[in-house]
Amino acid sequence: MQAESQPNDIALLLAMEESITPAEFYLGSETCMLGRGRGCQILVRGAKISRLHAQIEPSGPRYILRDAGSVNGTFVNGRQLTDSHTLINDDLIGLGSPTPILRFVDPDSTAYNSNILRYDERALTFWLNHQPLHLTKSQYQLLLHLYQHLGSVCSRESCAEALWGRDFDPGLDSGALDQALNGLRRVLRKAAPDLDLIRTRRGIGYELVI
C-alpha cells in the first residue's frame, strides 16, 4: 500500500474511470505495473485489458511508459504506442482502446484539476466534479465522441456522424448540431461553472479540454 500522505511534488497517475483502483497512484523509484492481474499496482478491469498490460518505469526525473505485450495495445493521447513513450504532464493513457482511462500528472509542471471529467465505461456514465452527469441521448453521444478524441479537434462533420450515424448535411443539421452543443455546454457548466470544457476552433470544429 502507498503512504497516506505524499510530497506534493511527486508525479502520479489519476484514474478517469470509477472502475480503476486506486483512484490515485504516486509514482516512485519502482516500476509500476498496469493490468487486470493481482500483482499490478494499477488494477484495471475490462475485457480488453491483459493481465499485465503496460508498465511505467522511472528514468531519472522522467517516467517511461511501455506496452507489455498486451493483446489490444496501449495508447497515449489517442495514439497507439509502437515504442516506449516518455510521459509528460497531462498525458492521457488508454489501455485496450484509445479512450483515456488514466491521466499522468507532473506537479512540477502544474497542479492537477480535481474537477476532472471521468467516464465509467461499464455504467455508460460521465462524472464531473464528483457528480454523475444527467445527459440526453444526443448529449451523451456528442460528449462521448469528443471524449474519445481528447487532444484532437472534432469537425462538425464527425460530430454529426456521431449523433446521427450519417454524413453531415449543413442545411438540415446545422441548427440541431448547435442545439446539441449548447445543451451539452449548459450541463457541463452547471456541474463545473468555472470550467470551459468545450472549446470552439473556428472553421475547424470543437475540442474537449479537461
C-alpha positions in Angstrom: 0.0 0.0 0.0 1.1 3.6 -0.6 1.6 6.0 2.2 -1.4 8.0 3.2 0.4 11.3 2.6 2.9 12.1 -0.2 5.0 15.1 -1.0 3.2 17.4 -3.4 6.0 17.3 -6.0 5.7 13.6 -6.9 4.3 12.5 -10.2 1.1 10.5 -10.1 -1.5 8.6 -12.1 -5.1 9.8 -11.7 -7.9 7.4 -12.6 -10.5 8.7 -15.1 -12.9 5.8 -14.5 -14.6 4.6 -11.4 -13.6 1.0 -12.1 -9.9 1.7 -11.7 -8.1 1.2 -8.4 -6.6 3.0 -6.8 -8.0 6.4 -7.9 -4.6 8.0 -7.3 -1.2 6.3 -7.5 2.0 8.1 -6.7 4.9 7.1 -8.9 8.3 6.5 -7.2 11.5 4.7 -7.9 9.9 1.3 -8.6 8.3 0.1 -11.9 4.5 0.4 -11.9 2.6 -2.4 -13.5 -0.8 -1.8 -15.1 -3.4 -4.5 -15.9 -6.0 -6.8 -14.5 -3.6 -9.2 -12.8 -3.5 -9.3 -9.0 0.2 -8.3 -9.0 -0.4 -5.0 -10.8 -0.2 -1.7 -8.8 -2.9 -0.2 -11.1 -5.7 -2.6 -11.3 -7.9 -2.1 -14.4 -10.9 -4.3 -15.0 -12.2 -4.9 -18.6 -12.4 -7.5 -21.3 -9.8 -5.7 -23.4 -7.3 -5.5 -20.6 -4.4 -8.0 -20.4 -3.2 -9.4 -17.1 0.0 -7.4 -17.5 -0.9 -4.7 -20.0 1.6 -1.9 -19.6 4.3 -0.7 -17.3 5.8 2.7 -16.2 9.5 2.8 -15.3 11.4 5.7 -13.7 14.2 7.2 -15.8 15.9 10.0 -13.8 13.3 12.6 -13.2 11.1 11.2 -16.0 8.8 8.2 -16.4 8.7 5.9 -19.4 5.5 4.1 -20.5 5.8 0.8 -22.4 3.3 -1.7 -23.6 3.9 -5.1 -22.0 2.9 -7.2 -25.0 -0.8 -6.7 -24.5 -3.3 -8.1 -27.0 -5.2 -4.8 -27.6 -2.4 -2.2 -27.2 -1.6 0.8 -25.1 -2.5 4.4 -26.2 -1.3 7.9 -25.3 -3.4 10.9 -26.3 -5.4 8.7 -28.7 -2.4 7.1 -30.5 -1.3 3.5 -30.1 2.3 3.0 -28.8 4.7 1.3 -31.1 7.7 2.1 -28.9 8.4 3.5 -25.4 6.9 6.9 -24.5 8.3 9.5 -22.1 5.4 10.8 -20.2 4.7 14.5 -19.8 2.2 16.4 -17.7 -1.4 15.8 -18.7 -0.7 12.8 -21.0 -3.8 10.6 -21.3 -3.3 6.9 -21.2 -5.7 4.3 -22.7 -5.5 0.5 -22.3 -7.1 -1.7 -24.9 -8.6 1.3 -26.7 -7.8 5.0 -27.4 -10.4 6.1 -24.8 -8.3 7.6 -21.9 -8.6 6.0 -18.5 -5.6 7.4 -16.7 -4.0 10.9 -16.6 -0.4 11.4 -15.9 0.2 14.4 -13.6 3.5 16.0 -13.0 3.2 18.6 -10.2 6.5 20.1 -11.3 4.7 21.4 -14.3 1.2 22.2 -13.0 -1.2 21.1 -10.3 -3.9 18.8 -11.4 -7.6 19.7 -11.5 -9.8 17.9 -9.0 -12.8 18.7 -11.2 -11.6 16.3 -13.9 -14.2 14.7 -16.2 -14.3 10.9 -15.8 -16.1 8.2 -17.8 -17.4 5.0 -16.3 -17.4 2.7 -19.4 -19.3 -0.1 -17.7 -22.1 2.2 -16.4 -22.0 4.4 -19.5 -21.9 7.4 -17.2 -19.8 10.6 -17.2 -18.8 12.2 -13.9 -17.8 15.8 -13.4 -16.8 17.4 -10.1 -17.5 14.0 -8.4 -21.2 14.0 -9.6 -22.8 12.0 -12.4 -23.9 14.0 -15.4 -27.5 13.6 -16.4 -27.4 13.7 -20.2 -29.9 13.3 -23.0 -29.1 10.6 -25.6 -27.7 13.2 -28.1 -25.7 15.0 -25.3 -24.2 11.6 -24.3 -23.3 10.6 -27.8 -21.7 14.0 -28.5 -19.7 14.1 -25.3 -18.5 10.5 -25.8 -17.3 11.4 -29.3 -15.4 14.4 -28.0 -14.0 12.4 -25.1 -12.8 9.6 -27.4 -10.8 12.2 -29.3 -9.2 14.0 -26.5 -6.2 16.0 -27.8 -7.8 16.4 -31.2 -10.3 18.8 -32.8 -13.5 17.1 -33.9 -15.0 18.6 -37.0 -18.7 19.4 -37.3 -18.9 16.6 -39.8 -17.6 14.0 -37.3 -19.8 15.3 -34.6 -22.9 15.0 -36.8 -21.9 11.4 -37.7 -21.6 10.6 -34.1 -25.0 12.0 -33.4 -27.0 10.6 -36.4 -24.8 8.0 -38.0 -24.8 9.7 -41.4 -23.0 12.4 -43.3 -23.4 16.0 -42.2 -26.0 18.0 -44.2 -25.3 21.7 -43.4 -28.8 22.7 -44.5 -30.5 20.1 -42.4 -28.2 19.5 -39.5 -26.5 22.8 -38.5 -29.3 24.1 -36.2 -29.7 20.7 -34.5 -25.9 20.3 -34.0 -25.7 23.8 -32.5 -28.6 23.0 -30.2 -26.9 19.7 -29.0 -23.6 21.5 -28.4 -25.2 24.4 -26.5 -27.3 21.9 -24.4 -24.2 19.9 -23.5 -22.3 23.0 -22.6 -25.1 24.0 -20.2 -24.9 20.7 -18.5 -21.2 20.9 -18.1 -21.3 24.5 -16.9 -23.9 23.6 -14.3 -21.7 20.9 -12.8 -18.5 22.9 -13.1 -19.2 26.7 -13.5 -15.5 27.7 -13.6 -14.5 25.3 -16.4 -14.8 25.8 -20.1 -14.6 22.2 -21.3 -15.7 22.5 -24.9 -13.7 25.0 -27.0 -14.7 26.1 -30.4 -12.0 26.2 -33.1 -13.5 28.5 -35.7 -13.6 27.0 -39.1 -12.3 23.7 -37.8 -14.5 22.2 -35.1 -14.6 21.5 -31.3 -12.1 20.3 -28.8 -12.8 18.8 -25.3 -10.3 20.2 -22.8 -10.0 18.6 -19.4 
